[in-house]
């Protein structure tokens, strides 16, 4: 932008700043919502429940399948949100 354009659009600066802040808040909220880490923790806890004898093999398989499906979806969404070239 040129100097004249910046001067003429100066009254719009608070609106642009607010829009940027809102966009950052939305990105952060989406990243937290789609973060696969809690599902990985649930998988680890589920495995521990199986080892401790709290659940049987059939219950483990059923819940593991649900969590793995959810994890696959979350990882895809998380990668999409982070964009290309972003480290996990």
C-alpha positions as CSV (number, residue, x, y, z in Angstrom):
1,X,0.0,0.0,0.0
2,X,1.1,3.5,-0.7
3,X,1.3,6.3,1.8
4,X,-1.8,8.0,0.5
5,X,-3.8,4.8,0.7
6,X,-2.6,4.2,4.2
7,X,-3.6,7.7,5.3
8,X,-7.0,7.5,3.6
9,X,-7.8,4.1,5.1
10,X,-6.5,5.0,8.6
11,X,-10.0,5.3,10.1
12,X,-10.6,1.7,9.1
13,X,-7.5,0.5,11.1
14,X,-9.5,-0.4,14.3
15,X,-11.9,-2.6,12.2
16,X,-9.0,-4.3,10.4
17,X,-7.3,-4.9,13.8
18,X,-10.4,-6.3,15.3
19,X,-11.0,-8.6,12.3
20,X,-7.4,-9.8,12.7
21,X,-7.8,-10.6,16.4
22,X,-11.1,-12.4,15.8
23,X,-9.5,-14.5,13.0
24,X,-6.6,-15.4,15.4
25,X,-9.0,-16.4,18.1
26,X,-11.0,-18.6,15.7
27,X,-7.9,-20.3,14.4
28,X,-6.7,-21.0,18.0
29,X,-10.1,-22.4,19.0
30,X,-10.3,-24.6,15.9
31,X,-6.8,-25.9,16.5
32,X,-7.7,-26.8,20.1
33,X,-11.0,-28.3,19.1
34,X,-9.4,-30.5,16.4
35,X,-6.3,-31.4,18.4
36,X,-5.8,-35.2,18.3
37,X,-3.9,-35.4,21.6
38,X,-6.9,-36.0,23.9
39,X,-8.0,-38.9,21.7
40,X,-4.5,-40.4,21.9
41,X,-4.7,-40.1,25.7
42,X,-8.1,-41.9,25.6
43,X,-6.6,-44.7,23.5
44,X,-3.8,-45.1,26.1
45,X,-6.3,-45.1,28.9
46,X,-8.4,-47.6,27.1
47,X,-5.4,-49.9,26.6
48,X,-4.6,-49.6,30.3
49,X,-8.2,-50.5,31.2
50,X,-7.8,-53.7,29.1
51,X,-4.5,-54.6,30.8
52,X,-6.0,-53.9,34.2
53,X,-8.9,-56.2,33.4
54,X,-11.5,-53.4,33.7
55,X,-12.9,-54.2,30.2
56,X,-13.0,-57.3,28.1
57,X,-11.5,-57.7,24.6
58,X,-14.8,-57.2,22.8
59,X,-15.4,-53.8,24.6
60,X,-11.8,-52.8,23.9
61,X,-12.1,-53.5,20.2
62,X,-15.4,-51.6,19.9
63,X,-14.2,-48.5,21.7
64,X,-10.8,-48.7,20.0
65,X,-12.4,-48.7,16.5
66,X,-14.5,-45.6,17.5
67,X,-11.5,-43.8,18.8
68,X,-9.3,-44.6,15.9
69,X,-11.9,-43.4,13.4
70,X,-12.2,-40.2,15.4
71,X,-8.4,-39.8,15.6
72,X,-8.1,-40.2,11.8
73,X,-10.7,-37.5,11.2
74,X,-9.2,-35.2,13.8
75,X,-5.6,-35.6,12.4
76,X,-6.9,-34.7,8.9
77,X,-8.7,-31.7,10.2
78,X,-5.8,-30.6,12.4
79,X,-3.4,-30.8,9.4
80,X,-5.8,-28.9,7.2
81,X,-6.1,-26.1,9.8
82,X,-2.3,-25.8,10.3
83,X,-1.8,-25.6,6.6
84,X,1.2,-26.7,4.5
85,X,4.6,-26.4,5.9
86,X,3.5,-26.1,9.6
87,X,5.1,-28.5,12.0
88,X,2.9,-30.4,14.4
